Amino acid sequence: MDKLNCPTKERDHAMAEERDGEDPADPTSSALAHFGNEVALERETLGMSRAELGKEAACGYSLVAKVEKGKRVPPREFAEACDRVFPHANGRFVRLWPLALKYAYRRYVELEEVATHIRLFNPYLVPGLAQTEEYARAVLREGRPDNLEDAVTARLERQRILLREEPPRLWIVLDASVLRRTVGDAAVMRAQLTRLQELAENPRHVVQLVPGDRKVYHAGSSPFGLLSFRDGADVAHVDGFPTGYVVADADAVEDARNAYDLLKAMALPHDQTASEIDKIMKDVYA
């Protein structure tokens, strides 16, 4: 029987089945987990199923479940729907939403692991997902971490998502100067450029280069990325010092999408990437 139309007793039974076997997040572990726990408490107090809340919030059951378990950043529209639907919310969820968002940047790698599409732009360095071990070691060494090898291992572990049976689709746009900026030494750069060529020639992925003769372009000074998921809204990630941050606000994410589209339009066609890398390899690192 459909949970949306079943009598109260059957609906309660269906809701209990939804919770059965789950490992709920500790609501004291983070603002994101607290937000999800508050959603679950209000929903269950109201006798509402996840499917019903998902309908009100214009999303699916799966996203509601992940938000409640502290595993997904809720879009602002989700918080607004909770305040509208739950009788005693009094704007609480919109007030909690920025706090949940502040925690989200710490979970970027977890979001990356479940993304179906990853779009990255960097005007300075090859992004972590495409770095070779020696390139990563040279980059991370400059930050003088307490344990360099642990930092390198953690970065390379992130790349395992590209080896899955169904890996995310990766789209990288780089300023061409990135490939002429020596990191480590010539041998490190040759190996790194070969790695980028392999990605560029993989039909599942795209690598594009913005030529050095292009004038200043929109969003060209800041590394950023976009993550898309099987369910739920896109999020943007902005790299920064000392750490980056995740952006889930719909308007800001749309701005990031528009900026990325402009970067792709300014870049060379993707089928020219491998030959351009060959030229740089011969000109700079022969």
Backbone as JSON, one array per atom type, in Angstrom:
{
  "sequence": "MDKLNCPTKERDHAMAEERDGEDPADPTSSALAHFGNEVALERETLGMSRAELGKEAACGYSLVAKVEKGKRVPPREFAEACDRVFPHANGRFVRLWPLALKYAYRRYVELEEVATHIRLFNPYLVPGLAQTEEYARAVLREGRPDNLEDAVTARLERQRILLREEPPRLWIVLDASVLRRTVGDAAVMRAQLTRLQELAENPRHVVQLVPGDRKVYHAGSSPFGLLSFRDGADVAHVDGFPTGYVVADADAVEDARNAYDLLKAMALPHDQTASEIDKIMKDVYA",
  "N": [[0.85, -1.2, 0.0], [0.52, 2.26, -0.75], [2.48, 4.56, 1.0], [1.7, 7.19, 1.2], [-1.02, 7.21, 1.14], [-2.01, 5.47, 3.0], [-3.8, 4.29, 5.96], [-3.48, 5.65, 9.35], [-2.33, 3.73, 11.22], [-1.08, 1.86, 9.52], [0.63, 3.6, 8.25], [2.31, 4.39, 10.37], [3.55, 1.96, 10.82], [4.94, 1.69, 8.42], [6.7, 3.84, 8.64], [8.22, 3.0, 10.8], [9.5, 0.85, 9.62], [11.13, 2.21, 7.85], [13.07, 3.2, 9.55], [14.23, 0.95, 10.52], [17.12, -0.91, 11.07], [18.82, 1.16, 10.4], [21.61, 3.35, 10.84], [21.63, 5.91, 12.66], [22.85, 9.3, 12.62], [24.94, 10.7, 15.16], [23.46, 13.22, 16.89], [24.91, 15.14, 18.2], [27.31, 15.3, 16.99], [27.83, 17.04, 14.88], [26.84, 20.15, 13.31], [25.48, 19.58, 11.0], [24.55, 16.96, 11.39], [22.9, 17.48, 13.56], [20.96, 19.14, 12.4], [19.75, 17.27, 10.64], [18.74, 15.42, 12.5], [16.84, 16.98, 13.84], [15.03, 17.39, 11.78], [14.11, 14.75, 11.39], [12.9, 14.23, 13.89], [10.8, 16.16, 13.98], [9.36, 15.42, 11.71], [8.52, 12.79, 12.33], [7.04, 13.28, 14.64], [4.94, 14.61, 13.52], [3.81, 12.57, 12.17], [4.48, 11.98, 9.56], [5.64, 10.57, 6.54], [8.85, 9.91, 5.0], [8.64, 10.05, 2.26], [6.42, 11.67, 1.95], [7.37, 14.1, 3.06], [9.4, 14.56, 1.28], [7.92, 15.09, -1.03], [6.73, 17.51, -0.34], [8.99, 19.07, -0.15], [9.93, 19.09, -2.68], [11.7, 17.06, -3.5], [13.28, 13.79, -3.48], [12.56, 10.66, -1.69], [15.02, 9.5, -1.01], [16.84, 11.65, -0.71], [15.76, 12.96, 1.54], [16.15, 10.97, 3.47], [18.97, 10.87, 3.54], [19.63, 13.45, 4.37], [18.48, 13.42, 6.93], [20.13, 11.58, 8.17], [22.45, 12.96, 8.33], [24.11, 12.91, 6.12], [24.05, 14.35, 3.81], [24.21, 17.58, 2.38], [21.68, 19.86, 2.98], [19.72, 21.67, 0.62], [18.86, 25.19, 0.69], [16.19, 25.51, 0.09], [15.08, 23.18, 1.02], [15.24, 23.51, 3.79], [13.52, 25.69, 4.03], [11.12, 24.47, 3.26], [10.74, 22.69, 5.38], [10.3, 24.49, 7.49], [7.91, 25.48, 6.62], [6.2, 23.28, 6.6], [6.31, 21.96, 9.12], [4.52, 22.45, 12.06], [5.44, 23.78, 14.42], [7.86, 24.91, 13.86], [8.71, 27.56, 13.41], [10.56, 29.03, 11.83], [12.94, 27.8, 12.45], [14.5, 25.95, 10.99], [15.54, 27.28, 8.76], [17.15, 29.02, 10.16], [18.96, 27.22, 11.28], [20.18, 26.22, 9.04], [22.46, 27.73, 7.87], [24.43, 27.08, 9.77], [24.66, 24.33, 9.47], [25.7, 24.32, 6.94], [28.22, 25.45, 7.3], [29.59, 23.38, 8.46], [29.71, 21.67, 6.36], [31.87, 21.87, 4.56], [33.89, 20.36, 5.63], [33.12, 17.9, 4.95], [33.58, 17.54, 2.31], [35.06, 15.61, 0.87], [33.55, 13.31, 1.35], [31.21, 13.99, -0.02], [32.25, 14.15, -2.58], [32.8, 11.47, -3.03], [30.31, 10.34, -3.56], [29.35, 11.64, -5.72], [28.08, 11.97, -9.05], [28.87, 13.43, -11.22], [31.7, 15.42, -11.65], [32.99, 18.57, -11.81], [35.77, 20.57, -12.4], [37.83, 23.45, -11.96], [40.96, 25.02, -12.28], [43.32, 27.55, -11.94], [45.97, 27.44, -11.22], [47.13, 24.95, -10.33], [47.28, 21.4, -11.04], [44.31, 19.67, -10.36], [43.6, 17.84, -7.29], [42.37, 15.29, -7.75], [43.49, 14.48, -10.11], [46.19, 14.36, -9.81], [49.52, 13.04, -9.95], [51.43, 10.81, -7.85], [54.0, 11.88, -7.2], [53.79, 14.53, -8.02], [51.73, 15.39, -6.32], [53.09, 15.06, -3.89], [55.11, 16.97, -4.12], [53.59, 19.34, -4.25], [52.2, 19.29, -1.78], [54.31, 19.3, -0.01], [55.15, 21.92, 0.04], [53.37, 23.12, 1.75], [54.25, 22.32, 4.17], [53.32, 20.11, 5.9], [52.5, 18.34, 8.99], [52.79, 15.58, 8.76], [53.92, 14.52, 5.96], [53.74, 12.21, 4.3], [51.37, 10.97, 5.11], [49.55, 12.92, 4.29], [49.91, 12.82, 1.51], [49.09, 10.19, 0.99], [46.38, 10.34, 1.75], [45.44, 12.1, -0.2], [45.82, 10.63, -2.58], [44.18, 8.47, -2.07], [41.66, 9.53, -2.48], [41.43, 9.4, -5.2], [40.56, 6.9, -5.83], [37.9, 6.74, -6.45], [37.73, 7.09, -9.17], [38.39, 4.69, -10.19], [36.38, 2.95, -9.87], [33.77, 0.62, -10.85], [31.63, 2.02, -11.96], [32.57, 4.93, -12.36], [32.56, 8.44, -11.35], [31.77, 11.02, -13.74], [34.31, 13.01, -14.93], [35.25, 16.34, -15.4], [37.62, 18.55, -16.34], [38.87, 21.79, -16.35], [41.64, 23.69, -17.15], [43.88, 26.43, -16.74], [46.23, 26.95, -19.24], [48.75, 27.68, -18.41], [49.21, 26.3, -16.1], [50.34, 23.9, -16.82], [52.83, 24.61, -17.59], [54.03, 25.5, -15.38], [56.46, 24.6, -13.31], [56.37, 21.97, -11.11], [58.01, 20.35, -8.61], [60.2, 18.67, -10.5], [61.41, 18.39, -13.93], [60.98, 15.7, -14.61], [58.92, 14.96, -12.88], [56.91, 16.62, -13.9], [56.64, 15.66, -16.53], [55.56, 13.12, -16.07], [53.19, 13.91, -14.85], [51.89, 15.36, -16.88], [51.54, 13.31, -18.7], [49.71, 11.77, -17.3], [47.48, 13.52, -17.36], [47.0, 13.5, -20.11], [46.15, 10.85, -20.44], [43.71, 10.94, -19.03], [42.4, 12.8, -20.64], [42.06, 11.35, -22.96], [40.38, 9.38, -22.23], [37.16, 8.26, -22.8], [35.18, 8.76, -20.95], [35.81, 10.99, -19.51], [36.73, 14.51, -19.53], [39.18, 16.85, -20.47], [40.13, 20.16, -20.63], [41.92, 22.98, -21.93], [42.61, 26.34, -21.2], [43.87, 28.65, -23.35], [47.0, 30.44, -23.06], [46.97, 32.95, -24.24], [44.52, 34.06, -23.88], [42.43, 36.7, -22.74], [41.82, 38.25, -19.51], [39.49, 36.34, -17.74], [36.13, 35.5, -16.7], [35.76, 34.39, -13.36], [38.29, 33.43, -13.37], [40.34, 33.58, -11.51], [40.1, 32.04, -9.28], [40.22, 28.79, -7.92], [37.68, 26.36, -8.34], [34.9, 24.07, -7.96], [32.24, 21.85, -9.1], [29.77, 19.66, -7.93], [27.66, 17.02, -8.84], [24.79, 14.95, -8.22], [23.13, 11.73, -7.98], [20.67, 12.02, -6.76], [19.22, 14.95, -5.35], [20.32, 18.39, -5.0], [22.87, 20.17, -6.91], [26.14, 21.0, -5.61], [28.56, 23.55, -4.97], [32.12, 23.93, -4.72], [34.57, 25.87, -3.27], [37.94, 26.48, -3.47], [40.3, 27.47, -1.03], [42.38, 29.34, 1.29], [42.83, 28.92, 4.79], [41.43, 26.65, 4.17], [38.94, 25.11, 2.06], [35.49, 25.69, 1.09], [32.08, 24.54, 1.06], [29.36, 25.31, -1.06], [25.93, 25.56, -1.06], [23.74, 27.1, -1.6], [21.19, 27.87, -3.85], [21.21, 29.98, -5.77], [23.9, 30.81, -5.73], [25.17, 28.45, -6.55], [24.13, 28.25, -9.11], [25.33, 30.5, -10.25], [27.98, 29.6, -10.19], [27.78, 27.45, -11.98], [27.2, 28.85, -14.36], [29.56, 30.34, -14.62], [31.37, 28.26, -15.01], [30.49, 27.21, -17.43], [31.15, 29.34, -19.13], [33.93, 29.27, -18.92], [34.45, 26.79, -20.12], [33.66, 27.41, -22.7], [35.6, 29.25, -23.45], [37.84, 27.73, -23.48], [40.11, 25.53, -25.31], [38.88, 23.18, -27.78], [38.02, 19.92, -26.57], [39.14, 17.78, -27.97], [41.58, 18.65, -28.77], [43.27, 18.65, -26.68], [45.16, 16.57, -25.98], [47.12, 16.83, -27.98], [48.0, 19.45, -27.5], [49.14, 19.13, -24.99], [51.25, 17.48, -25.71], [52.81, 19.31, -27.19], [53.57, 21.13, -25.19], [55.02, 19.43, -23.56], [57.23, 18.86, -25.2], [58.25, 21.43, -25.65], [58.86, 22.45, -23.09], [59.62, 20.44, -21.23], [61.35, 18.61, -22.36]],
  "CA": [[0.0, 0.0, 0.0], [1.26, 3.51, -0.82], [2.61, 5.23, 2.3], [1.05, 8.48, 1.18], [-2.47, 7.08, 1.22], [-2.41, 4.43, 3.93], [-4.3, 4.76, 7.25], [-2.45, 6.03, 10.32], [-1.62, 2.59, 11.78], [-0.19, 1.33, 8.48], [1.67, 4.6, 8.0], [3.27, 4.28, 11.47], [4.32, 0.75, 10.58], [5.85, 1.98, 7.31], [7.75, 4.72, 9.14], [9.11, 2.19, 11.62], [10.32, 0.07, 8.7], [12.13, 3.12, 7.29], [14.15, 3.37, 10.52], [14.77, -0.35, 10.91], [18.44, -1.24, 10.56], [19.6, 2.33, 10.07], [22.58, 3.82, 11.83], [21.44, 7.36, 12.65], [24.0, 10.11, 13.02], [24.92, 11.26, 16.51], [23.08, 14.62, 16.67], [25.88, 16.05, 18.81], [28.6, 15.2, 16.29], [28.03, 18.17, 13.99], [25.64, 20.93, 13.01], [24.77, 18.89, 9.92], [23.82, 15.85, 12.01], [21.85, 18.07, 14.39], [19.91, 19.56, 11.48], [19.05, 16.07, 10.19], [18.0, 14.84, 13.61], [15.67, 17.83, 14.07], [14.08, 17.09, 10.7], [13.5, 13.45, 11.67], [12.02, 14.35, 15.06], [9.6, 16.9, 13.61], [8.6, 14.62, 10.74], [7.88, 11.66, 13.01], [6.02, 13.84, 15.53], [3.81, 14.97, 12.68], [3.27, 11.36, 11.55], [4.7, 12.13, 8.12], [6.68, 9.7, 6.0], [9.89, 10.61, 4.23], [8.12, 10.3, 0.91], [5.54, 12.84, 2.03], [8.2, 15.28, 3.24], [10.08, 14.77, 0.0], [6.97, 15.72, -1.95], [6.58, 18.9, 0.08], [10.26, 19.78, -0.37], [10.29, 18.93, -4.1], [12.86, 16.19, -3.64], [12.91, 12.39, -3.33], [12.71, 9.97, -0.4], [16.42, 9.24, -0.74], [17.49, 12.86, -0.19], [15.27, 13.16, 2.9], [16.84, 10.0, 4.32], [20.37, 11.23, 3.7], [19.67, 14.66, 5.2], [18.19, 13.04, 8.3], [21.26, 10.84, 8.7], [23.63, 13.82, 8.33], [25.0, 12.5, 5.04], [23.89, 15.2, 2.64], [23.97, 18.99, 2.66], [20.35, 20.22, 2.5], [19.61, 22.99, 0.0], [18.08, 26.14, 1.49], [14.77, 25.26, -0.19], [14.66, 22.09, 1.91], [15.02, 24.13, 5.11], [12.3, 26.5, 3.92], [9.98, 23.55, 3.24], [10.56, 22.19, 6.75], [9.65, 25.56, 8.27], [6.53, 25.64, 6.15], [5.42, 22.06, 6.85], [6.26, 21.6, 10.53], [3.72, 23.5, 12.71], [6.1, 24.51, 15.49], [9.25, 25.18, 13.44], [8.96, 29.0, 13.66], [11.76, 29.48, 11.14], [14.13, 27.18, 13.05], [15.34, 25.23, 10.04], [16.31, 28.27, 8.0], [18.19, 29.53, 11.06], [19.97, 26.17, 11.45], [20.79, 25.88, 7.76], [23.83, 28.23, 7.7], [25.35, 26.34, 10.65], [24.89, 23.04, 8.82], [26.52, 24.58, 5.77], [29.6, 25.69, 7.75], [30.22, 22.08, 8.71], [29.71, 20.86, 5.15], [33.15, 21.86, 3.86], [34.69, 19.26, 6.18], [32.61, 16.66, 4.38], [33.68, 17.61, 0.87], [35.53, 14.34, 0.32], [32.41, 12.39, 1.38], [30.34, 14.38, -1.13], [32.97, 13.77, -3.8], [32.71, 10.02, -3.19], [28.99, 9.92, -4.04], [28.97, 12.46, -6.87], [28.03, 11.3, -10.37], [29.6, 14.3, -12.13], [32.6, 16.34, -10.95], [33.57, 19.57, -12.71], [36.81, 21.28, -11.67], [38.63, 24.45, -12.63], [42.07, 25.5, -11.47], [44.25, 28.37, -12.72], [47.31, 27.37, -10.63], [47.66, 23.61, -10.15], [46.46, 20.26, -11.43], [43.47, 19.31, -9.21], [44.01, 16.65, -6.55], [41.88, 14.04, -8.32], [44.26, 14.12, -11.3], [47.62, 14.47, -9.52], [50.35, 11.86, -9.73], [51.94, 10.77, -6.48], [55.14, 12.78, -7.01], [53.28, 15.9, -8.14], [51.03, 15.65, -5.06], [54.08, 15.18, -2.83], [55.78, 18.26, -4.29], [52.64, 20.39, -3.9], [51.9, 19.24, -0.35], [55.53, 19.61, 0.73], [55.24, 23.37, 0.17], [52.56, 23.5, 2.9], [54.96, 21.85, 5.36], [52.41, 19.4, 6.81], [53.14, 17.6, 10.08], [53.15, 14.27, 8.23], [53.78, 14.64, 4.51], [53.33, 10.97, 3.66], [49.95, 10.77, 5.39], [48.82, 13.85, 3.44], [49.97, 12.29, 0.14], [48.24, 9.0, 0.95], [44.99, 10.78, 1.79], [45.09, 12.68, -1.51], [45.74, 9.57, -3.58], [43.01, 7.64, -1.76], [40.48, 10.16, -3.09], [41.37, 9.05, -6.62], [39.99, 5.57, -6.01], [36.56, 6.85, -7.03], [37.85, 7.03, -10.62], [38.68, 3.31, -10.55], [35.19, 2.12, -9.64], [33.11, 0.08, -12.05], [30.91, 3.17, -12.51], [33.18, 6.13, -11.76], [31.92, 9.7, -11.72], [32.3, 11.68, -14.94], [35.19, 14.08, -14.51], [35.5, 17.38, -16.4], [38.63, 19.46, -15.79], [39.33, 22.93, -17.15], [42.86, 24.25, -16.58], [44.63, 27.44, -17.45], [47.37, 26.25, -19.83], [49.96, 28.01, -17.66], [49.39, 25.27, -15.06], [51.2, 22.83, -17.34], [54.17, 25.17, -17.78], [54.54, 25.86, -14.05], [57.15, 23.39, -12.85], [56.17, 21.48, -9.75], [59.0, 19.28, -8.49], [61.2, 18.85, -11.56], [60.92, 18.04, -15.27], [60.49, 14.32, -14.62], [57.61, 14.99, -12.22], [55.96, 17.24, -14.8], [56.36, 14.75, -17.66], [54.63, 12.09, -15.59], [51.89, 14.54, -14.59], [51.27, 15.66, -18.17], [51.1, 12.03, -19.26], [48.47, 11.43, -16.58], [46.41, 14.35, -17.91], [46.7, 12.98, -21.45], [45.35, 9.63, -20.27], [42.36, 11.37, -18.68], [41.81, 13.47, -21.79], [41.74, 10.36, -23.98], [39.36, 8.48, -21.68], [35.88, 8.79, -23.27], [34.28, 9.12, -19.85], [36.25, 12.24, -18.91], [37.09, 15.63, -20.42], [40.17, 17.81, -19.99], [40.25, 21.29, -21.54], [42.92, 23.97, -21.57], [42.38, 27.72, -21.61], [45.17, 29.12, -23.85], [47.63, 31.54, -22.34], [46.75, 34.25, -24.88], [43.19, 34.55, -23.57], [42.4, 37.82, -21.82], [41.26, 37.91, -18.2], [38.17, 35.76, -17.94], [35.28, 35.43, -15.51], [36.06, 33.31, -12.4], [39.59, 32.88, -13.71], [41.35, 33.74, -10.47], [39.8, 31.2, -8.11], [39.88, 27.39, -8.17], [36.39, 25.93, -7.8], [34.35, 22.86, -8.58], [30.81, 21.58, -8.98], [29.45, 18.25, -7.75], [26.28, 16.65, -9.12], [24.46, 13.68, -7.57], [21.99, 11.01, -8.53], [19.51, 12.73, -6.22], [19.61, 16.14, -4.62], [20.82, 19.52, -5.78], [24.31, 20.34, -7.06], [26.84, 21.9, -4.69], [29.84, 24.08, -5.46], [33.19, 23.93, -3.72], [35.55, 26.91, -3.56], [39.21, 26.27, -2.79], [40.8, 28.68, -0.38], [43.33, 29.12, 2.38], [43.52, 27.64, 4.94], [40.61, 25.53, 3.74], [37.87, 25.48, 1.15], [34.15, 25.61, 1.67], [31.02, 24.07, 0.19], [28.26, 26.25, -1.26], [24.71, 24.85, -1.48], [22.71, 28.07, -1.96], [20.83, 27.63, -5.25], [21.66, 31.1, -6.62], [25.36, 30.77, -5.82], [25.52, 27.29, -7.36], [23.82, 28.6, -10.5], [26.41, 31.39, -10.69], [29.15, 28.76, -10.44], [27.53, 26.72, -13.23], [27.35, 29.79, -15.47], [30.98, 30.64, -14.75], [32.04, 27.09, -15.57], [30.12, 27.15, -18.85], [31.95, 30.34, -19.83], [35.3, 28.76, -18.98], [34.48, 25.74, -21.15], [33.54, 28.05, -24.01], [36.86, 29.93, -23.74], [38.91, 26.74, -23.59], [40.25, 24.83, -26.58], [38.06, 21.96, -27.86], [38.65, 18.83, -25.8], [39.91, 16.86, -28.81], [42.91, 19.23, -29.01], [44.03, 18.66, -25.43], [46.31, 15.67, -26.0], [48.18, 17.39, -28.83], [48.54, 20.61, -26.81], [50.02, 18.64, -23.94], [52.46, 17.03, -26.4], [53.6, 20.48, -27.52], [54.16, 21.65, -23.95], [56.0, 18.44, -23.12], [58.43, 19.02, -26.02], [58.79, 22.79, -25.51], [59.28, 22.81, -21.73], [60.16, 19.37, -20.39], [62.09, 17.63, -23.16]],
  "C": [[0.88, 1.25, 0.0], [1.28, 4.21, 0.53], [1.85, 6.54, 2.35], [-0.44, 8.39, 1.42], [-2.94, 6.07, 2.26], [-2.95, 5.03, 5.22], [-3.17, 4.97, 8.23], [-1.65, 4.85, 10.83], [-0.63, 2.01, 10.77], [0.94, 2.3, 8.19], [2.73, 4.53, 9.1], [4.16, 3.06, 11.28], [5.35, 0.98, 9.47], [7.0, 2.85, 7.77], [8.73, 3.95, 10.01], [10.03, 1.34, 10.74], [11.42, 0.93, 8.09], [13.32, 3.23, 8.23], [14.87, 2.06, 10.82], [16.14, -0.59, 10.26], [19.31, -0.05, 10.21], [20.57, 2.67, 11.2], [22.49, 5.34, 11.85], [22.68, 8.09, 13.12], [23.83, 10.57, 14.46], [24.6, 12.75, 16.36], [24.03, 15.62, 17.31], [27.21, 16.09, 18.05], [28.87, 16.37, 15.37], [26.72, 18.93, 13.83], [24.81, 20.26, 11.93], [23.95, 17.73, 10.47], [22.68, 16.36, 12.88], [20.67, 18.51, 13.52], [19.08, 18.34, 11.05], [18.21, 15.44, 11.28], [16.74, 15.65, 13.92], [14.6, 17.59, 13.02], [13.35, 15.79, 11.01], [12.52, 13.53, 12.84], [10.71, 15.05, 14.7], [8.72, 16.08, 12.65], [7.85, 13.5, 11.43], [6.81, 12.13, 13.98], [4.75, 14.17, 14.75], [3.16, 13.74, 12.05], [3.42, 11.37, 10.04], [5.81, 11.19, 7.68], [7.73, 10.53, 5.27], [9.41, 10.94, 2.82], [7.23, 11.54, 0.91], [6.34, 14.13, 2.19], [8.94, 15.6, 1.95], [9.19, 15.45, -1.02], [6.8, 17.19, -1.62], [7.83, 19.72, -0.24], [10.76, 19.66, -1.8], [11.58, 18.14, -4.28], [12.38, 14.75, -3.41], [13.09, 11.86, -1.91], [14.18, 9.85, -0.03], [17.12, 10.46, -0.16], [17.05, 13.14, 1.25], [16.01, 12.23, 3.86], [18.29, 10.41, 4.57], [20.54, 12.5, 4.53], [19.47, 14.28, 6.66], [19.36, 12.31, 8.95], [22.56, 11.65, 8.68], [24.61, 13.5, 7.23], [24.87, 13.35, 3.79], [23.61, 16.63, 3.07], [22.58, 19.36, 2.14], [20.38, 21.56, 1.77], [18.72, 23.9, 0.86], [16.58, 25.89, 1.31], [14.22, 24.14, 0.68], [14.36, 22.64, 3.3], [13.74, 24.96, 5.11], [11.05, 25.62, 3.93], [9.7, 23.0, 4.63], [9.87, 23.24, 7.62], [8.2, 25.75, 7.87], [5.65, 24.47, 6.59], [5.25, 21.77, 8.34], [5.62, 22.74, 11.34], [4.48, 24.36, 13.71], [7.55, 24.87, 15.13], [9.64, 26.64, 13.7], [10.28, 29.48, 13.04], [13.05, 28.84, 11.61], [15.06, 26.57, 12.01], [16.13, 26.17, 9.13], [17.41, 28.87, 8.87], [19.31, 28.51, 11.26], [20.78, 25.94, 10.18], [22.2, 26.45, 7.56], [24.85, 27.51, 8.57], [25.68, 24.98, 10.05], [25.84, 23.21, 7.65], [27.98, 24.79, 6.16], [30.33, 24.38, 8.0], [30.48, 21.34, 7.41], [31.07, 20.8, 4.49], [34.04, 20.74, 4.37], [34.3, 17.94, 5.54], [32.75, 16.65, 2.87], [34.09, 16.28, 0.26], [34.4, 13.31, 0.31], [31.44, 12.7, 0.24], [30.96, 13.97, -2.46], [32.8, 12.28, -4.08], [31.37, 9.56, -3.77], [28.52, 10.74, -5.23], [28.96, 11.62, -8.14], [28.78, 12.1, -11.42], [30.44, 15.27, -11.29], [33.23, 17.27, -11.97], [34.54, 20.44, -11.91], [37.49, 22.31, -12.56], [39.75, 24.88, -11.7], [43.02, 26.32, -12.35], [45.7, 28.24, -12.27], [47.92, 25.98, -10.66], [46.75, 22.58, -10.8], [45.63, 19.86, -10.21], [43.89, 17.98, -8.58], [43.58, 15.34, -7.17], [42.7, 13.57, -9.51], [45.76, 14.14, -11.05], [48.29, 13.11, -9.45], [50.89, 11.92, -8.3], [53.06, 11.79, -6.26], [54.73, 14.24, -7.14], [52.58, 16.29, -6.84], [52.03, 15.87, -3.92], [54.79, 16.55, -2.91], [54.87, 19.42, -3.89], [52.44, 20.44, -2.39], [53.13, 19.6, 0.49], [55.65, 21.12, 0.98], [54.42, 23.87, 1.38], [53.15, 23.06, 4.22], [54.01, 21.16, 6.35], [53.18, 18.65, 7.89], [53.59, 16.22, 9.6], [52.88, 14.26, 6.73], [53.23, 13.37, 3.89], [51.85, 10.66, 3.91], [49.11, 11.67, 4.49], [48.8, 13.36, 1.99], [49.04, 11.08, 0.01], [46.76, 9.38, 0.91], [44.55, 11.35, 0.44], [44.93, 11.59, -2.56], [44.55, 8.65, -3.34], [41.75, 8.21, -2.39], [40.32, 9.72, -4.54], [40.77, 7.68, -6.89], [38.58, 5.62, -6.62], [36.6, 6.75, -8.55], [38.13, 5.62, -11.12], [37.49, 2.39, -10.35], [34.62, 1.62, -10.96], [32.28, 1.16, -12.75], [31.46, 4.43, -11.86], [32.39, 7.39, -12.11], [32.54, 10.22, -13.02], [33.07, 12.92, -14.48], [35.43, 15.05, -15.66], [36.44, 18.39, -15.75], [38.92, 20.55, -16.8], [40.52, 23.54, -16.43], [43.34, 25.43, -17.4], [45.89, 26.74, -17.98], [48.67, 26.54, -19.1], [50.25, 27.0, -16.56], [50.4, 24.22, -15.53], [52.62, 23.31, -17.6], [54.8, 25.59, -16.45], [55.16, 24.61, -13.43], [56.89, 23.13, -11.38], [57.09, 20.28, -9.58], [60.12, 19.53, -9.49], [60.6, 18.39, -12.89], [60.34, 16.63, -15.31], [59.11, 14.23, -13.97], [56.56, 15.55, -13.18], [55.66, 16.36, -16.0], [55.37, 13.68, -17.25], [53.24, 12.68, -15.37], [51.17, 14.86, -15.9], [50.79, 14.39, -18.87], [49.8, 11.57, -18.6], [47.29, 12.23, -17.12], [46.02, 13.89, -19.32], [45.82, 11.73, -21.37], [43.91, 9.96, -19.93], [41.66, 11.98, -19.89], [41.37, 12.48, -22.87], [40.76, 9.31, -23.5], [37.98, 9.03, -22.08], [34.92, 9.2, -22.16], [34.61, 10.5, -19.29], [36.6, 13.27, -19.98], [38.14, 16.48, -19.72], [40.27, 18.9, -21.04], [41.27, 22.29, -21.01], [42.49, 25.35, -22.07], [43.72, 28.27, -22.06], [45.7, 30.33, -23.1], [47.39, 32.9, -22.95], [45.35, 34.79, -24.65], [43.3, 35.72, -22.59], [41.83, 37.36, -20.49], [39.83, 37.42, -18.4], [37.45, 35.59, -16.61], [35.64, 34.21, -14.68], [37.44, 32.72, -12.63], [40.63, 32.93, -12.63], [41.16, 32.81, -9.28], [39.51, 29.76, -8.51], [38.51, 27.05, -7.58], [35.93, 24.69, -8.52], [32.85, 22.76, -8.36], [30.61, 20.08, -8.87], [27.97, 18.04, -8.05], [26.05, 15.24, -8.6], [23.28, 13.01, -8.26], [20.68, 11.57, -8.0], [20.01, 13.91, -5.41], [20.24, 17.18, -5.52], [22.34, 19.5, -5.88], [24.85, 21.18, -5.89], [28.11, 22.38, -5.38], [30.85, 24.01, -4.34], [34.23, 24.95, -4.16], [36.81, 26.62, -2.78], [39.67, 27.58, -2.17], [41.8, 28.32, 0.7], [42.74, 29.66, 3.69], [42.7, 26.44, 4.51], [39.53, 26.03, 2.8], [36.53, 25.39, 1.84], [33.14, 25.2, 0.6], [29.91, 25.11, 0.13], [27.05, 25.47, -1.77], [23.59, 25.8, -1.88], [22.45, 28.0, -3.46], [21.33, 28.73, -6.17], [23.17, 31.08, -6.81], [25.83, 29.6, -6.68], [25.24, 27.57, -8.84], [24.87, 29.55, -11.06], [27.67, 30.6, -11.02], [28.99, 27.97, -11.74], [27.73, 27.62, -14.45], [28.81, 30.13, -15.71], [31.73, 29.48, -15.4], [31.73, 26.94, -17.06], [30.93, 28.14, -19.67], [33.4, 29.89, -19.97], [35.43, 27.68, -20.05], [34.45, 26.35, -22.55], [34.84, 28.74, -24.42], [38.0, 28.95, -23.97], [38.97, 26.15, -25.0], [39.33, 23.62, -26.6], [38.79, 20.79, -27.21], [39.47, 17.89, -26.66], [41.28, 17.42, -29.2], [43.82, 19.12, -27.78], [45.28, 17.8, -25.5], [47.44, 16.24, -26.83], [48.8, 18.63, -28.2], [49.49, 20.19, -25.7], [51.33, 18.13, -24.55], [53.39, 18.21, -26.7], [54.32, 21.03, -26.28], [55.25, 20.71, -23.44], [57.32, 18.64, -23.88], [59.07, 20.39, -25.8], [59.44, 23.03, -24.15], [60.02, 21.7, -21.01], [60.92, 18.29, -21.15], [63.46, 17.35, -22.52]]
}
